[in-house]
């Protein structure tokens, strides 16, 4: 704040202040600081990006998406931008657009595990379990002992009716994370499915 007072006409000072405020979870103040940077430089792509992040964190995904798009049109081409857009579009239930955003993030950073996983989750939601399985395999290649990815891989296999393989993934997940409730829940669903198959 003191640095901003010393140089109030420098956009990057307000931009840096916005980052600090976001770290402190003072999102409304961060939005205001980024807005001051933008008023000083209407083409400041990074200020739009960080204002969007603060808006998203404060539960305003529509406004956040608009600022992410402004950052992009002003020249910001970064995997974190497209990842954030994907997350925001998912919150707005624009799943196909979110899928495209995650794919753009991965194109810029092929090892962006979070984007790969989120893409896999969307593919599962869109009833494309084969493509989701491929995404989770790619994520596991980057982090083979991640219980969350193993659980989601199991869910994709379950969608594909590959029950034994799904069970194996759930077991690996709970072996790595014994308190992982979601994996136990999915094991329960799998056992129910197996009972139904036996009764049929």
Buried (B, 14 or more C-beta within 10 A) or exposed (E): EEEBEEEEEBBBBBBBBBBBBBEEEBBEBBBBBBBBBBEBBEEBBBBBBBBBBBBBBBEBBEBBBBBBBBBBEBEBEBBBBBBBBBBBBBBBEBBEBBBBBBBBBBEBBEEBBBBBBBBBBBBBEEEBBEBBBBBBBBBBEBEEEBBBBBBBBBBBBBBBEBBEBBBBBBBBBBEBBEEBEBBBEBBEEBEEBEEEEEEE
